[in-house]
Amino acid sequence: MKIHGIVPPMVTPFKADESVDEGLLRAEVEHLIASAGVHGVAVGGSTSEGHTLSTDELRQTVAAACEVAAGRVPVIAGIIVDSTRQAIEKAEALADLDVAALQVTPVHYLFRPTDEMTFEHFSRLAERAAQPVMIYNVVPWAYCSPALLDRMMREIDGLIGVKQSAGDLKLLADLLLTSADAGLIMSAVDALMYPSFCLGAHGAIAAILTAVPELCVALWDQVQAGDHAAALDSHRKLLPVFNALVGDNMPANVKTALALQGRPQGVPRMPMPASSAEQRARIEAALLNAGIKMPAASFA
């Protein structure tokens, strides 16, 4: 199934005891597909607090998403680990699931691998994984250059693309200029979805899509149709929402945005703090500015 367009990286709903609330997860998958009209869903990424998930919890959440999606849209599974061995372990735990791709970070804990070892890491993983692999290029001190990404996409069998993260649109533009024919290039430059799409990104996997999926689907459709006046208007609504979400506890803030829209997603995992009162007020104001409907109960 083709990966493209709006692919929200879902939050992981946690109960008060920090166990996974699979019921809320399933309900949100259904909402994203049936009501918001997204083109795919991603589970286990940064917005999902995927770095906190055990292998069993990752399998649980990915399996639930696949079951609810039921082939209607592709499901992408996130792997955030710090060794090739760990990445292979998690990939093998997902091998029998209907996953369109694995979204995998470079190894990044403190000690940065060389470019050659990063290449070898993804090469070995792609060889062992049952599903195609996408590079999740997000960690500032282990960032993969456009040149390295291009080489990996062209030379590693089973590596199909990259999710280009961080706020540098120039790096995304460089990658699209040199490598749009080499693999799938998805934008995670949340603040700049509109120019990302104009530059030719094949889609996006970014937290802003999870917070306000309907508006992001509208933006995607507007750009594809060449309606740039409407797309610019959507951008001007989206940017304040993203600005309100930004923080070291962004996954918690995305959960707050969903709760304000009547779809609570539980608590963040310790030690991530929940949204402060100030953050909640900013998110609420930005959602109102964007014309997002919020039930009266959300304001209590």
N, C-alpha and C positions, 0 to 999 in steps of 0.2 A: 504494500500500500504506500502511495506516494506521501512523503513528508513535505509539507509546505504550509505557508500561511500562518495562521494564529494558533500557536501550540502553548497554552498556559502551563507553566511549571507549578503544579498544585502544591498547596500547603498540606502538611500531614496533620490531621486533627488528633489532638491528644486529650485524653480524659484528665481529671484532676490528679490521678495517680501516675500520669504520664504514659499510660498504655495507649496503643493506637485505637482510636474510635473508628472502626471500619464502617459503621453505619453512616456516619457523617461523610466519610470519604466517598462511599458509593453514591450517596445523594448528590454530592458536588460533581462527580464525574457525569452523572445523568444531566444535571443542570447545565454544565458546560457544553455538552453535546446537543441536547434536545432543545434547550432554551437559548443559549448564547450563540450556538452555531459555530463553535470553534472547529478547526481543521485537524486537531490532534490534542493529546494531553501528555504531559511529562510528569513522572513520579520519581521521587528520590533525589531531586536536585537540591540546590542551595535553598530555594524558597521552601522546599519540603523539609528543611532541617535534615537533609539526607546524611550529613556527616554524623548525625547522632543515631542513625538507625542500625540495628544489628542486621546481619545477613538474613535471619528469619523474618524480621520486621520489613526489610526491603522486599523480600519475596511476597509477604502477606499483602503489602500495599500495591505492588505491581500486579499481582494476581487478581486482586479485587478490581483494579482499574481495567484490566484486560477483560474480565468477565462482564463488567457493566458496559464497556465500550462495544463488546461483541462484534468487532470487525467494522463498526461504523466509521471510526477514525483510527489512525495509528496511535499506539502507545509507546512512548519513549521512557526508558528506565535509566535513572541516574546512578552512577557509581563514583563516590568520593572517598578515595583511599590513598595510602602513602607507600604502596609497594606494588610491584607487578604481581606478586603472589596473591595479595589481597584482592586485587582487581580481577584476577582469574577466578578466585574463589567465589566472588559475588556473581560474576558472569555465569559461572557454571550452575549456580543456584537458580538462575533465571532461564536456563537453557530450554526448558520445555514450554515456556510461556509464549503467548502470541505477541511478542515485543518487536516493534519495527526497527529499533536501534537502541544501542547502549550509549548514553552520554557520559563520558568519562573524563575526569580531571587529570592533568599531569600530576605526577608525584610532587609534593610541595611542602612537606613539613620541614621547615628550617633549611635543610640542605638541598640546594637546587641541583638536579642532575644536569649533565652536559646535554647539548643538543643530540649528540649521537646516542646517548643512553635514553633520552626521551623518545627518539625514533625507535630504538630497540624495545622499549617498554610497550609502545602502541603496536609494534609489529608482532610481538609475542602474544599480546592480548587478542589482537584481531585473528591470529592463527588459531587460538584456543576457543574463542567465543562462538556461540551458535548463531548469534545475531550480528548484524553490521555494527560498526563502532563509529561514534562521532566524538571528536575532541571537544571537551568543554574548556575553552581557553579563557580562564577567569582569574587565576591566581597571579597577582602582580609580580611576585618574586620568582615565579616559575613560568613566566609568560612565553608563549611560543610566537616567534616572529612570523610575519606573512610568508617569508621565504621558507622557513621550516614547515609551516602548515602546508604550503603548496607541495613541497617535496613529499611529505607524508601522505597527502591525499593522492598523489600521482603514483607513488611507489609501493604503498602498503595495500595488499589485497584485503578487502573486507573493511577498510576504513573509508567511509563514504562522505565525510564532511566535518564541519566544525560549527560549534556555537561560539560566536565571537562576542565576548563580554567586555566589561569595563566601559568607561565613558568616552573612549577615543574613537570618534567617527572616522578620523583619518586612517587608522589602522584597518577599520572595516572597509573603507573605500579602496585602500591599497590591495587588500585581499580580494575584493570583488573585481578589481582591475586585472589582476594577474591570474586569478584562480577560479573564476565563475564557471569555467569549463572543467575544472578538476574535481569538483564535488559539491555537495550541498553546503551552502553558507547561510546560516541562520543568525540573525542579529539579536544580541542581548544588550544593546545600547538603549536602555529603557527610555531615557529622556528624549531620544531622537528616533522614534519609530518611523515617523513620516519621511525624513530624509533617507533612512535605511531602506525603506521600500522603494523610494524614488531611485536610489542608486542601484537597485536590482537584487537586494537580498531576497533569498528564496522564501523567507518567512521570518518568524521570530519565536524565541523561547525566552521570555523575560517576565519578571515579577509583575510589571504593570498590566500584563495580559491577564494575570490571575485576579488582580484587584478589580479591574473593570473590563471583563472580556467582551461584552457587547460593543462597547465603544471602540475597542481595538479591532474587532471584526469589521465594524463600519469603516474604520480608517483603511484597513487592507482593501476592502471592496472599492472604496473611493479612489485609491491610488491605481488599482487595476483598471478602473473605468476611466481614468484620466480626469477625474473631477477634483482638481487641485484646490479649488476654492473651498469645497466641503472638507477636503482632507486637512487643509490648514486650520480650519475651524476645529476639527477634531483634535489636532495637535495642540491647539491652545487650551483645550479642555484637559487633555491628558497630562501635559507637563506639570501643572500645579498638583495633580494627584500624585505623580511620581515624586515631586519635591517634598510632599507631605509624608511619603512613605520612607524616604531615605533615612537611614540610621543604622547603628550597629545591630539593632534588633529588627531589621526589615521584615523577616518572616512573621514576627509578632505583629507588626504594623499591617501587613497584608491580611492577617487573620482579623484584625480590628476592622479593616475596610469591608471584609465579607460579613462580619457580625453586624455592622451598621446597615448592611443591605438585607439583613434578615436571614443570613446563612452562617450561624456561629460555627467556628472551627476549633473550639477548645483553647487550650493554653499552650504557650511555647515550652519547650523542654529546658529544664535547668542546665546551665545558669543564665540562659537568655531571659531578660526581663520582659514582662508584658508591656504594651504601650502605656506610656504615661498619660495623665489627664491632658497635658498640653499636646502630646502627639495625637491623641484621639480627637481633640478639638480641631486640629489642623486637618486631619484626614476627613473629618465630617464636613468641614467648610469646603474642602477641595471637591468632595463628591457632590455636594450641593451645587457648586459652581459648574460642574460638568453635567448637571442635569440628571444625575443618577438617582433613581427612586429609592427611598429608604422608608421602611415601615415606621410608624410613630413609635412603636415599642423600642426601636433601636436607639432612640434618644434618651431613654430612661437612664 
